[in-house]
């Protein structure tokens, strides 16, 4: 891949994916809300060998993302890969009766993906290849009492990508869903229990490998492939005791 666009690139998985691909001497389009952090990441990527264009924006803004993708595509012969990584998670406090927090999570994590990926489709369709990547989560398989908006948004991401795949495969476009467990990033640092947590560099190598192999739905660490099916059979009363 020669040109890669990544959202949520100022920290966590997005930041370290940018570093990983920089060593391959690619052209990167990096977007995030925090301009100071985005500039910091861009500078390091350039030092590692990448050519970098930055786009300070919020993925909830459909027009800004469309303009960013179009601008990045115009600067490259091809648009090889777009990674919808930006996401947030917080205690949504549904007992308050205020929907603002949960709505912000769902809009960022779900609509942020469509805002990111759809503008790339006409370019990839025309060139007859490309990779659309969305970062979901193992949480997309698990109901959670304090982060139900997060889990549902990540489940929605999986279903979006499954549907996109059925539509876009015939045009040579790969649709790849990444479902990580706990990766040592700022968003995970807010979580109390983090079983089987992976260092971010380890997680990013696994993600990049899955993208390279066009994995349809990549769940990791591997233990979750066995744990997640079992969770479907656990009675609600046990989950209520464990998660509250």
Order of alpha helices (4+ residues) and beta strands (2+ residues): beta-alpha-beta-alpha-beta-alpha-beta-alpha-alpha-beta-alpha-beta-alpha-beta-alpha-alpha
